[in-house]
Amino acid sequence: MLAHSPSSTSRSGTIGLGPKETHSPYLPYASHSELPDLADTQQPHITVVVRPRKSRFEGLANAYSGVSWILGFKEKYSLALLIFFGGALIGFCLGRTMMMSPANVRELTVSGEWFWYRKAVYKPCIFIHIYASIISGIFAVFQFIPAIRRRAVILHRINGYMTLALLIPSTICGSVVARRAFGGDLNVQSAFYTDGILIVFSAGMGITNVRRTRTHRKWMLRTVAFASVPITARLTTISARHIISDIGSYYAVWRCDQLRYVMTDVDEVSQLYPQCTQPGVNLAKTFVAVHAAVKGNGLEYGSTVRLTFGMSLWIAIVIHVIGVEIYIRKTESSNQHRRGFVLEKYADDVDDGESLTGDR
Ligand code: HEM
């Protein structure tokens, strides 16, 4: 109350307002003359601060910012991207864990695929690919959490080497299997090989630049983006399969021995594909056209996958290449470090291994 009474202030002199009044930092008023005269109002001075009620979205936004801060992200949208793309990668890998059972690979891969994968050349490759890609896909996501890099760089290194030790053999084995995947069409093969080369090349660049953290980060982002191409391709192929089935005039080529492996009823084969049941026919050298229809039998469904998978892979490669480059350019600020009050750009060719644990 002392502060609100002009008489008491001048009496005590503690506020030090003389003829030349100066502002006191301890009073909410700029000068002595601004002090309210309580004698006029005789009311206690109460300030009520009304805060607007927090909306649910504000609460969510605060929770999001909190988690983003704890995980160490600098860009607002990085956590959202991690949830979306990392979630898709982990979700896909967990969803395909059922393929870790050999019986499921035989039963659940697209019709006709097991005809090739049961053979000695491909069998170990498909299983190495399935096991290694699922495990490495799950572990890869943790490499993109900045808090782990900053607070437990050793964990980042161990997990990184483990992920790569699985990802590279998985990609090589995937590429071996690609020779026969989905009919062994050149379109499918070339797309898988291109993706495989992109993955191994970027992973190699990432490893060789392990001490140049900015360059390392870019190549590792690319590696995971390219490794996820087949996931986007699987999504694209779903709509493409329905579109070509609705159009109704698409046919895929099947080799008779593979066709008869899928369609075991000889009468049915002789009715629908008589070339495959001719006496003395060389089944490995005779080919027939099978109509593509998602709601048809195993052969017809398999034809829709054969016809659309190569195209879907190419589309996915383009999307992932452009997408990851946009992300890398948008997050250039992550390639800066703090010197006093100034953010300075790191040169890519500077050996800044020390900053692995720094503000990045
Ligand atoms: C994180 C990335 C990947 C995961 C989790 C993954 C997982 C799998 C799984 C579980 C299968 C078994 C078939 C199925 O589930 O339908 C499979 C098949 C296959 N994968 Fe991958 N894969 C990945 C990336 C790649 C890459 C980068 C390539 C090529 C370089 C590749 C090539 C293949 C091939 C050719 C097949 C056989 C397709 C078939 O005939 O069904 N995959 N993959």
Residues whose N, C-alpha, C, O or C-beta is under 5 A from the ligand:
A	BS01	HEM	C93 R96 M99 T109 V110 E113 I130 S133 I134 G137 T171 G174 S175 V177 A178 A181 F182 F192 D195 G196 F226 A227 P230
